[in-house]
Amino acid sequence: MKKASFALSFFFIFISFSFLKAEFWKYNLGSFSVGKQPVGFIYDDMNKTINIFCAGYDANFDGAKGDEDKSPSWWQASLIEPNNPESKIIEEPYLVKEFEFGSFQFPFRPGYSYPMIYYSSNNIIETYNIGNAEKVANDLPGISSSAITANKNYLLISHRPSFTEPGYVHIFDLTKNLFIDTLNAGVNVQQTFFYKNEKIIVLNEGDFGAANSSVQIFKKNGEKYELEKNIITGDGSNHITIVNDILIVTNNASHDLTIIDLTKNEILKKIKLPTEGFSGPRETIYSPKLNQIITSTYNGKVYVHNFEGDLLETIETEGNPEGLLLIESPVPLLFVANEFIKESYEPNSSFQIFSNKVLSKDEISNNKPEFILNSFTNTIEINNTDFQNNYLSIMIFNSLGKLIHKEQKILSEIKISIDLSSLNLANGSYFLIIQDNFITHSYPFILAK
């Protein structure tokens, strides 16, 4: 009897656990129409907008725009405002810009450092203000780029001569308007990241079918960078994300994730995805707060693992998803860009939003960590942060939009403290911008000494 009772209890515990772990992203909060082949998101906290970028469509793959073809496009959707009488999460997305037909680089790897987006268009780099989508004149060099990374005063411009030749990563100083170094990358350079202000991470897809994808880790030595480590990651590596000291590589053709500890430059583990053939994983985001590694795939599903590698949940989507965006606070929102129609490579035109609960309008509109300006200690505190990366860029602008202070900060806990006393700021109105590689938050404040 005791054995039966124990077995029955274990059965119910197992069933309960299985049920709970499969229910986190149980609410599909809606599907929203945008342009052809949505592939990526950028969240603009200053203007409370989700920016959605679409690859467009060339039906005949001939490079000439026909009746069925669509240009690459940029859409925006505003998060809902307080006291909105309608029960919805975001306003309907609207078209803000169409790019030149055939200009889109795939995969979509733009540079972003508030307020500028750096967009690779044929053999030039175009600059746009994320707030109004206006094109901004620049003196950037004319160069074809497969990926751009923006960080403070620097751009990493990845160049892919062909699909069979090694590429390059050019480091461009925006203040001096010149190249300061060039890194020898691998074949099919896909993406880059700055890491801790002293290293640059380069992802190379490698040769098709050769399983020689790699991550290169370059370390700063004086004014130049030297290769510190080359790590073979799998087959068809096409995306990386860095959170704290963890690098996650998404491997499309080998159908797995490679987890790398950047403090040791070593592979910690591999996480196998339940995909096969041409339905492999595309992009991954990681939330230590939720202990979730979230991966989009071309089999119409998003998979959620914990850091230990256990599959927690499978999210069914209405298409084959590419880009992901996670907003964690005050309640989790997962945005999924459905690039293709399910079980095909025909272009889709929608993205979806998932959450772990049905949300009130106030919960969405107040999606921001707490800001406290202490006039007595002349400090700013940001509490309950939701950043996904420990390495933050902090900027202060005056009322004319001029950048007057910039620093890098390591986030050691869920709050940020900024000492204003050493900045010698005059009385007046300012904007504080804090961002990592994924999220940007902005706060207006007034100094009156």
N, C-alpha and C positions, 0 to 999 in steps of 0.2 A: 504493500500500500504506500509505504514511504517512497519506494522507487518510482511508483506511478505518479505520486504527487510531485516529486522532484522533477520528473520528466515533463509533466504537464506545465509546471512553473517555468522550466527552461524553455519550453515551446512558446509560451506566451511572451516571455522576455525577448526571445529571438524574433518573434513576429512583431512585437512592439518596436524593437530596435530597427528592424528592416523597414517598417512603415515610417518611422520618424526620419530616418536618414534619406528616404526617397521623397520627402515632402517639403524640403526647404524652399525650392523655387516653384512651388505648386501653383502660383497665380500668374496667368498670362494676362498682363494689364492692357494689351492691345497691340494691333498691327497697324503700321502707318506707311502710307505710300510716299515714295520719293522717286528719284531718277533711276535709270537702268543700271543695274549691277552695283548696289551699295556695298562698299568695301571697308569703310573705316569711319571712326568718330573722333572728334576733339571736343572736350567739354570746356566751355568758356564760363567761368564763375562770375566774372565781372558783369557780363550781360545776361547771365542765367539762361544760356542757350546750349543746346546740343547741336553740334555741327556734323552733318553727315555728308560724306564724299562718295560720289558714284563714278564708276569707271566709264560709263557710256556703253555704246554698242556699235560694232562694225559687223553687220550681218554677213558681208561677203569677204571680210578680212582683206580688203583691197586698198585700205587707206584713204579712199575717197568717200565723202559723205553722200549717201543715197537716201531715198525716201524712208527706208526702214531704220536708218541709222540714227543714233542719238549721241550727242556730244557729252563728254565728261561734265559733271555738274556738282554744285555745292548747295546744300540745303541747310536750313536752320529750323529748329523747333524750340520754342520758348517753354521753359518750365512754368507750370501754372502759378499764377499770382494769388496772394491771400484773398480770401472772401470771393473768389470767383464763383458765380452762381451755378456754373455748369460742372457736372461731376466728371472731370477728366484730368489726366496727369500732366499732359503737355498740350500746347496749342498745336493745331495742324501744321505739319512741316510746310515750308514754302521755299521756292527756288530763289536763291540770292545771286547765283552766277553760273554761267556756262563757260567752260574752258574751251580752248581751240580743239577742234576735232582731231583726234590722233595724237594729242599731246600727253595723254595719260601714261605714266610709267607704272608697270605692274611688277611686283606687288606695290601697293600704295605706301610709300615711306616718306611723308613730308617732314620738314623740320618745323618745330613749333617752340617759340619762346615768347610769352605774352609781351606785346599784342600781335606779334608777327608770325605769319605762316610762310614757309619757304617751299615753293611748289616747283618741281622740275618739269619744264615744258620744252620738249625737243632738245635743243642745245643751249638753252638759257635757264636761269633760275629766276622765277618771278616771286615777288614779295607782296603779300596781302595783309591788310589789317583785319583781324578776326572780328572786331566789333562792327564794322560797316561793310566788310567784303571789298573795300576799295583797293585797287592796285596801287602799290607804293613804289616810286622810282628808286632804283638802287644802282650801285656801281659794281655789282657782282660780276665775276668773269663769265664769259660764255663757255659753258661746258655741259656735256650730257651727264646726267646723274641718275643712278639707279636707286639711291637713298640719300636723304639729308638728315642730319641731326643738328639741332640748335641748342647751344648751352652758353648762357651769359654772352660773352663777346666773340664766340667762336662758332664756326660751322664745320661739320664733318661732311664732306662731299664725296660720295662713293661713285667711282667710275668703273663701268663694265665695258671693256673694249668689244667683247663678243661673248658667246656662251661657252667658249672653249679656251679662252685665254685668261691668265691671271689679271685681276683688277687692281685698282688703287683706291686709297682713301686720302683725299687732300684735306689738310687742316687750314682753314681760312680765318684770319684775324679780321673781324669786322671793324675794329677801331683803327687798325693800320691799313685796311683794305688791301691785304696781300696774303699770299700763301706762305705759311711758316714751316710746313713740313709735308711730306708725302709718304704714306705707309704702303708697303707692298702687300696687297691683299691676295686672297686665293681666287679661284675661278668662281664666277657668279656671286660677287659680293652682294649681300642682301640687306644688311642692316648694321648700324653701329650705335654704340652708347659711350658716353663719358662715365667713368667710374671713379669716385672719390677724388676728382681733380688731378689725379696722377696717372690714371690708366685709361686706355681706350680699348673697348671690346668690339671686335669685328666678326660678323657672321658671314661665312662663305658657303653657298649651297654645294659647290663642287661640280664635278662632271655628272651628266645625266646617267643614272643607273650604276655609278661607280662606288657608291657608299663611302665617299671621301669628304663629306661635309665637315666643316671645321669651325671652331671658334679660335680666333687669335687674340691674345692678350698682350697689348703693348704698354710698356711702362715708361714714364717720362724720365729722361736723363738729360739734365740741363734744359736746353731749349728744344731738344728733339725727343722723339719716342723710339724705343728699341723693342723688338719682339722678345717678350718674356716667356711665353708658352703658346704652343699650338696644340689644341685638343680635338681629336677626331670625335664627332658627335653622333654620326649616323648617316642616313641616306635621305637626301632631299630636305635638309634643314632650311626652313624658310622664315623663321620668326624667333626672336629672343625677347625676354623681358627680365628686368633686374628689380628685385625687391630686397632691400637691405643688402646682405652679402650673398644672396642666392641668385644665380643665373639659371633661367629655365629656357631650354632650346626645344622648339617644336619641330619634329622631324616628319615631314609629310610622307615620304616613301617608305621609311622603316616603321612607320606607325607607332611612334613612341615619343616620350619626352626625356630629355637628358637634363638632369639636375646637377649643377656645378657649384661647389663652394669656392667663391672667389677669394676667400682669405687663404686658401691652400692651393688654388688652381687645380682642383681635383674633382673628378666625377663622383658624386655621392651615390647616385642611383639612377636607374631607368624606370620609367612608368610606361607600361604597355597600353596602347589604346585599342579598343575593340573595333578597328576599322581594317579594311583591306583594299587592294587594288588602287583605283584612283579616287577613293573616298576618304583619303587620309586627313590627319589633323592640319589645321591652318594657322591659328593663332592661340595664344595662351595668356591669361592674366592670373595673378596670384594674390590672394588676400590672407596674410598671416592672422588678421583679426578674426576672420571666419574659418581659418584653416581650410581654405578651398583653393585648389588649382583648377581653373575653368578653361576648357579647350573647345574651340569650334572645329567642326569637321565637315567634309563634303558628303557625309552620308545622312544629312538632315538632322543631326543631333549635336548637342553640346554636352560634353562629359564633365562631371565634377568629381575630382579626387581630393582626398586629404593629402597632407604633405608626406604621410607614410606610404602613399601609393594605393590606398584602398579606393575603389570606385564607390562614391557615395550616391550618385544620382545621374540619371540620363534625362536631359531636357529635350523634348520633341519640338522641333521648329518647323515653320511652314515652308522653308526652303533649305538650300545648302549654305550654311553661314560662313562668313569670313571674319570681319572685324567684330571686336567686343569692347564694351565700355562698362565699367563697374563704378557706381557711386554708392558708397557704403553707409553714409550717415545722413539723417538719423535712422533711416531704414534702408536696407539694401535694394538697389535697382540695378538690374542687369540688362543692358542694351545689346541686341544681337542683329548684325547686318546680314540679311539673307541675300547673298549675291546671285545665286542661281536657283532655278526651279528644281524642286526635289527630283532626284534620280535622272538628272539631265544637266547639260551645260547651257541650257537656254536662259537668257537673262531674267532675273527677278527684279522687283522694284519695291521692296518693303523692308522695314526693320520692325522688330518686336521688343517689348519691354516685359521683363519678368521680375517678380518680387516674392518675398516669403509671407506677405500679408496683403490684405486689401487696404489701400492707403487712403487717408483723408487728405483733403486739399492742403490743409495746414502743414501736414507732415512733409509733403513734397516741397512747398514753397519755402519752408524754413530749413532747407537742406544745407546747413552751413555750421562749422564749428563756432563756438562762442568767442567773441572778441571783447577784451577788457583793456581800456586805456587808463592807467593809473597815473594821474597828474602829480601825485605827491612823490612817487618814486621815479617818475619819468620813464616808465616802462610800458610795454604792451605784452599782454598774455593772450595766447590762443589756446583754448581748452577743447578737449574731445576731438582731436584732429582725426582725419580719415585718410591721410596720405598713405600711398602704397609703397613709397620708397623713403628710406631714412635720410637721403641726401637731398636737401631742399635748397632752392634758390629764393632769396628774399630781396625784393625790390621796393623802393619808396619813390613815388612820383609826386611832384608838386602840382598845384592846380592848373598849370599850363601844360601838363603832360610831360615835363622834363624829368628824366631819371636823375635822382640826386644821391641815391645810395643803393649799392648792390652788394650782397654777401652770400656765401654758401654756409649752410648750417646743417649739422647732423642731429637728427631728431632721436633723442634717447628715451622719450616717454610720450604720452598722448597729449602733452601740452608744449607750447613753444613760448619762450620768453625773449623779448627783444629790448635791449637797453638803448633808449633814445638820447641819453645824456651826452654820449660821446660824439653825436652826429652834428651838434650845433645847429639844429633846425630853428629857423625863425618862426614866429607866430604865423599861422595860416592854415589852409586846407591841404590835405595830403591823401594819397592813396597808397595802401600797403598791398603788395602782391606777393603771395607765397605759392610756390609750385614745385612739384616733382615732375617725373617723366609722364605722369598720367593725369594729375588733377591740379587745377589752379583755383585759389581762393583770393578774393579781393575785399578790402575793407577801407572805406573812407574814414578819415579821422581829422580832428581839428586840434591844433596846438594853441593854447592861450596861457602863456606863462605869467 
